[in-house]
Amino acid sequence: MPKIKTKQTVAKRFHVTSTGKVMRRHAGHDHFNARDIGKVTRNKRSDDIMSPAFTKTIKTLTNQL
């Protein structure tokens, strides 16, 4: 039976921590950031933890189940 390939689009956008949580980056980093207020800019710097509903799907697509 052949190996299951990792979905590279998912692997580039998410990463799994050592405790099994799935992290993602905030959207909107590319341009037009000067118009954002300081609170929004600071919140974009930190990663988000995905909800448990999406965690199983992302782990399946990255072959980490």
Secondary structure, 3 states (H helix, E strand, C coil): CCCCCCCHHHHHHEEECCCCCEEECCCCCCCCCCCCCHHHHHHHHCCEECCHHHHHHHHHHCCCC
